[in-house]
């Protein structure tokens, strides 16, 4: 399949509809809650923190965490917005929906694999939440805490950029490559349309 004007129009139309559903229809917050619920047990094992509350607010949800070491103190808010950080799901779904030449079986297979991969990626992003507050690394002293914080800032920025811009496209490309190649070969192998030329009878 070639990236035609029709493909781009389908992609942008689907992306706009999905963005509206994600931002204004509550789909983004529901997805965020699912990712957080799946990540919470792993977070507790890896950092000793767990999500104590997911509080809705205008523009998304706020995530609060606590640990046994912070008992008696107010819960810490994680400085990231899941609705924005997890929105890489939108371009993947729009790309997949705009792709023609896929059977329903292959489309559903690509959908399941792609969503699962993005879900796992977003879980990894959520696992970084406690370290974004600076509390776990504070026990190493001020100098090391600053170094770790700088490293976390770089990793988080790269992680978020890849998850939004790079990974959705790579997943779409890998999961639909064979079908797009077959569709392109079929299109190129079709004989060109020939117009019938009408001939008038010879006049004597």
Helices and strands as residue ranges (DSSP letters): H 5-24, H 27-47, E 49-57, E 60-67, G 68-70, E 76-77, H 82-85, H 88-98, H 104-127, H 129-132, G 136-140, H 142-161, I 162-166, H 167-189
